[in-house]
Amino acid sequence: MAIEKEQIKKKLQELEEAIAETRKRLPAHSVKPAVMMDLLDLEDERDELLVKLSK
């Protein structure tokens, strides 16, 4: 169980970095739908892992 939590924490860190990079790609105006979808997908995956980690 401890190994699984460590794997989740590592994946969360990777997702946070990917989210930060994706946010940098968002322009101030005329947000591209593909970039926004990427961001939403990453945030959804992060949220799922946070739920697993809290159990």
N, C-alpha and C positions, 0 to 999 in steps of 0.2 A: 504493500500500500504506500509506503514512504517513497518508493522508487517512482510510482505512478504520479504522486504529487510533485516530485521533483521534475518529472517530464512535463507536467502541466505548467509548472512555473517557468520552465525554460521556453515552452511554446508561447506562453503569455508574453514573455520578454520579447521574443521574436515578433509577435503580433503587434506589440506596442511600437516597436521600431518601424515595422511596415506601415502602421497607421500614421506615424509621424512623417514618414517619407511621402506617403500618399497625400497627406494634408499640404505638404510643401508644393505638390503638383497642382493643387487647386488654385486657379487664378482668382483674382479679386472679382472679376466680372466674367460672365459667360462660362459658367462651370460646364465642363463636358460631362455628359451623362455617363460615359464609360468610367471616368475617374471617380465620379460620385458612387457608382455601383461598386467599384473596387473598395472604396472606403467603407461603405455600408456592409459589404460582405466580411471584411476584416473585423469590423466592430461586432458583427453578429457572432463570428467565431470566437472572439475574445470574450464576449458575454457568456457564451455557452461554457467556455472553460472556467470562467469565474464561478459559475453555478456548480460545476463539478468539483472545483477546489473547495467550495464552502461546505460540501457534504462530509 
